[in-house]
Amino acid sequence: MPSVLLYHASRIILGAIFLYASFDKILHPQAFAEAVYNYQILPDSTINLTAIVLPWLEALLGICLLAGVWMPGVSVISTGLLGFFIGALIFNQVRGIDVHCGCFSTQSSGDPAGMLWTVARDALFLFFSVYLTVWVFFWHPAARLLPGKQRL
């Protein structure tokens, strides 16, 4: 039986992480734009827009996770974002590009993002997010009443 305690712990932990991660990026959008640019994944024309929108999206996700609202959309978006973040880290590691991840701080000091620890940490966050998604769509009592599901 899935754990309700793990559901709420995952929701609160991820909410706090997304909210914390957004704070420095919102305050320093130019520095975050440089971090996004250093990944060398996005076209130059989309970097500034990404540096402005992504931190606010993270903040909104954090607030929704902490409040427990809009969970179907929030869980899917957080899972997609975390999957993309891990993919970007691994992609740059494979290419031999060591960039500061910009995950929680826009400062370029510290360890490069290619370290195994950063990917492992984000994989743990992804586990929590996938758990939330599975909970919301398959284990939550309301999921049993979705169209196409038989009522138990």
C-alpha positions in Angstrom: 0.0 0.0 0.0 1.4 3.4 -0.9 2.4 5.6 1.9 0.4 8.8 2.6 3.3 10.0 4.8 5.7 9.6 1.9 3.3 11.5 -0.4 3.1 14.5 2.0 6.8 14.4 2.8 7.6 14.3 -1.0 5.3 17.2 -1.6 6.7 19.4 1.2 10.4 18.5 0.4 10.0 19.2 -3.3 8.0 22.4 -2.7 10.7 23.8 -0.4 13.4 22.8 -2.9 11.7 24.5 -5.8 10.9 27.6 -3.8 14.5 27.8 -2.4 15.9 27.2 -5.9 13.9 30.0 -7.4 14.9 32.7 -4.9 18.4 33.6 -6.1 17.5 33.3 -9.7 14.6 35.7 -9.4 16.8 38.2 -7.6 19.7 37.9 -10.2 18.2 37.2 -13.6 21.3 38.3 -15.5 23.6 36.0 -13.6 21.1 33.2 -14.1 21.0 34.0 -17.9 24.7 33.5 -17.9 24.3 30.1 -16.2 21.7 29.1 -18.8 24.0 30.3 -21.6 26.9 28.2 -20.3 24.9 25.0 -20.8 25.1 25.7 -24.6 21.8 23.9 -25.2 19.3 26.6 -25.9 19.4 29.0 -28.9 20.7 32.5 -27.9 17.4 34.1 -28.6 15.6 32.0 -25.9 18.1 32.4 -23.0 16.8 35.7 -21.5 13.2 34.5 -21.7 14.2 31.2 -20.0 16.2 33.0 -17.3 13.1 35.1 -16.5 10.3 32.5 -16.8 12.0 29.4 -15.3 12.6 30.8 -11.8 9.0 32.1 -11.5 7.8 28.7 -12.7 9.9 27.0 -10.0 8.5 29.4 -7.4 4.9 28.7 -8.5 5.6 24.9 -8.4 7.1 25.3 -5.0 4.1 27.2 -3.7 1.6 24.8 -5.2 3.5 21.7 -3.8 3.6 23.2 -0.3 -0.1 24.1 -0.5 -1.1 20.8 -2.1 -3.1 22.5 -4.9 -3.3 21.6 -8.6 -1.4 18.4 -7.9 -2.0 16.7 -11.3 -0.4 19.5 -13.3 2.2 20.4 -10.7 3.4 16.8 -10.4 3.7 16.3 -14.1 5.5 19.6 -14.7 7.9 19.0 -11.8 8.7 15.6 -13.1 9.3 16.9 -16.6 11.5 19.8 -15.3 13.6 17.5 -13.1 14.0 15.1 -16.0 15.1 17.9 -18.3 17.6 19.2 -15.6 19.2 15.8 -15.2 19.3 15.4 -19.0 21.1 18.7 -19.4 23.6 17.8 -16.7 24.4 14.4 -18.2 24.5 15.9 -21.7 27.1 18.4 -20.7 29.1 15.9 -18.8 29.2 13.6 -21.9 30.3 16.6 -24.0 33.0 17.3 -21.5 31.6 20.7 -20.6 31.9 21.5 -16.9 29.4 24.2 -16.0 28.2 25.4 -12.6 24.7 24.0 -12.5 23.0 27.2 -11.4 20.5 25.0 -9.5 20.4 26.9 -6.2 22.7 29.8 -6.7 23.6 32.0 -9.7 27.2 32.4 -8.5 29.7 30.6 -10.7 31.9 29.5 -7.8 31.7 26.0 -6.4 31.9 22.6 -7.9 31.0 22.1 -11.6 27.7 20.5 -12.4 29.1 17.4 -14.0 29.9 15.9 -10.6 28.1 12.6 -9.9 26.7 14.1 -6.7 24.7 16.7 -8.5 23.1 14.1 -10.8 22.4 11.8 -7.9 20.8 14.6 -5.9 18.6 15.5 -8.8 17.7 11.9 -9.3 16.5 11.7 -5.7 14.4 14.8 -6.3 13.1 13.1 -9.5 12.2 10.0 -7.4 10.0 12.2 -5.1 8.4 13.8 -8.1 7.6 10.6 -9.9 6.2 9.2 -6.6 3.9 12.3 -6.4 2.8 11.8 -10.1 2.0 8.1 -9.6 0.2 8.9 -6.4 -2.0 11.6 -7.9 -2.9 9.6 -11.0 -3.1 6.0 -9.7 -3.2 5.7 -5.9 -5.1 8.7 -4.8 -8.8 7.8 -4.0 -10.0 10.4 -6.5 -8.0 8.7 -9.2 -10.4 5.7 -9.0 -13.3 7.9 -10.1 -11.6 9.2 -13.3 -13.5 8.5 -16.5 -12.7 5.1 -17.8 -11.9 3.7 -14.4 -14.2 1.3 -12.6 -15.6 2.4 -9.3 -14.4 0.2 -6.5 
